[in-house]
C-alpha cells in the first residue's frame, strides 16, 4: 500500500536553505565585505539584493546624508553587508544572527580606528506597499527572535528593563546600537536607505566612544541633528531618538529603533509601545 507523505514543510525548509546559501559569499561567511562585493561572485546575488545594495549606497554616499560616519565608512569600504529574504522566517533570523556573531568576532582583529567605522548592514528583501507600522512590527519580532536564539547570556552590565535609560539590545554577549530604516519613511528621509528595510548594527561601546554622552559625543550628535533636520526638509529631530541614550532625556534606547514620520505619535506596535520581553 502506498502512503502519501506531505513533504511541503520539508520542501519549504529546503528552498529557504538554498535561498540563504545564495546570499552568502564563497568564503562561507554570512556577510559580504568590500572585496567580495567587488568580485565576480557578487553577480550571483539575487537581483533584489544587488538593487538594494545599489540604492543603499546611493543614499549614504550623497554629500547631504546626515550621518557622515556612514558616508566615510562606505567610501573606505568598511561597511559589511548581510542579505535576508525576510525578517521573520526562522532560517533568515538564524542567518542574521550568524552574521552578527561573525561580525562581532571580526572586530577583535581590527585596530580601534578601524573598529569605529566597521558597521554591519543587514538588507531585507523589498516588500511591495508595506506600511511603516508593519515594518515596526517586523522589527520588534526580529529583535525578539534574535534574543530567543542568542548564543550568550544577557550581559550583566546591561539592565534588562528596557525603560532603563542605560538599556540597549544585546546579542552574543555584547550591547549593540541598532536602528532600522525603511522605504516607508517618506518624510523622515534620514531613515529611508533605499528599497530595502535596512538594519544597522554596531557595538554599543563603539557608538558611545564616537557619539556617546560625553562632551565630544554631544558635539557629534548636535552636528548630526542639524544635518538631519536639513536632510529631512525641516522635520525636527525625533524627540525619542538615540540622542537620549544614557541621559534620562525624552525617549529610551529602544524608542529609536523605528521612527515615525512625525514627532507626535510613535509607530503603532513599535518597540516603544510593545515592551521587549527578556528570555528567562
C-alpha positions, -999 to +999 in steps of 0.1 A: +000+000+000+013+034-009+012+060+018+012+096+006+036+118+026+032+155+029+066+169+022+055+206+018+072+216+051+104+198+042+104+213+007+099+248+022+128+243+045+150+231+016+140+261-005+148+285+023+182+268+030+190+272-007+179+309-007+201+316+023+231+299+006+227+321-024+230+351-001+265+341+012+298+348-005+321+319-015+341+324+018+311+309+036+308+339+059+273+351+065+282+387+054+300+403+024+329+427+027+343+452+001+365+426-017+337+400-020+312+426-033+338+438-058+344+404-073+326+384-099+308+363-073+287+393-063+269+387-096+254+355-081+234+376-056+197+378-064+187+409-084+168+423-054+200+422-032+220+439-059+194+466-063+191+470-026+228+475-022+229+499-051+201+521-037+216+519-001+250+531-014+234+559-035+218+573-003+247+571+021+272+585-004+250+616-010+270+645+003+239+657+021+234+625+040+235+634+077+255+606+092+290+614+080+303+583+097+283+561+074+294+580+044+331+578+054+327+541+062+312+533+028+338+553+009+365+534+028+349+501+022+344+494+059+307+486+058+299+449+056+266+435+043+242+407+051+211+399+030+180+381+041+148+372+022+126+380+052+129+394+087+107+367+103+114+332+088+134+311+111+162+304+086+165+341+078+166+351+115+194+325+120+213+339+090+211+374+105+221+360+139+251+343+123+261+375+106+261+394+139+282+368+156+307+367+128+308+405+125+315+409+162+342+382+161+359+401+132+363+433+153+387+416+176+414+416+149+410+453+140+427+484+154+404+509+172+404+534+143+391+507+120+365+493+145+349+527+148+338+526+112+332+489+108+294+485+107+271+456+098+242+464+074+215+438+070+193+444+040+159+426+039+142+418+005+118+446-005+081+442+001+055+460-021+034+487-004+044+477+031+032+504+056+055+519+082+036+503+111+041+468+096+079+475+094+077+484+131+060+451+139+086+432+119+115+450+136+101+441+170+096+405+160+131+402+146+147+416+177+127+392+199+136+363+176+173+372+177+171+374+215+155+340+217+183+324+197+211+344+214+240+320+220+252+340+251+235+351+283+224+387+287+254+409+297+254+416+334+262+452+329+231+460+308+198+464+325+170+440+315+144+467+319+141+484+285+127+515+302+160+520+320+180+548+303+210+525+301+192+496+285+203+486+250+197+455+229+224+429+234+234+399+214+263+374+217+273+389+250+277+424+238+255+455+239+246+468+204+235+501+188+208+493+163+184+511+141+160+503+113+155+523+081+126+516+058+114+526+023+081+536+040+097+566+058+086+592+033+090+623+054+119+612+076+143+606+047+172+600+070+155+567+079+150+557+043+181+540+029+167+527-003+144+500-014+151+475+014+145+476+051+180+482+065+192+470+099+222+490+110+243+473+137+274+483+156+287+476+192+272+499+218+306+507+233+319+518+199+289+541+194+295+556+228+331+562+221+322+581+190+289+598+199+281+588+234+271+610+265+304+629+266+314+664+255+328+651+222+298+629+217+273+657+223+291+678+197+289+650+172+252+644+179+245+681+177+261+682+143+242+652+131+209+665+144+214+698+124+223+679+093+193+655+098+169+684+101+181+698+068+181+664+051+145+658+064+133+690+049+129+708+082+113+679+102+126+683+137+149+656+151+128+628+167+124+635+205+127+598+213+158+593+192+192+579+202+203+613+214+185+604+247+207+574+254+221+574+290+210+609+298+174+603+310+160+626+283+128+620+263+128+585+249+149+555+256+173+534+235+145+511+223+123+540+212+147+550+183+148+516+166+119+525+141+109+562+138+076+575+126+073+603+100+063+628+126+073+638+161+039+634+178+028+598+176+051+567+179+046+540+154+018+517+163+031+483+176+066+497+177+091+487+205+082+520+222+046+506+227+052+469+229+079+462+256+108+438+248+104+406+267+137+392+282+140+355+280+143+335+312 
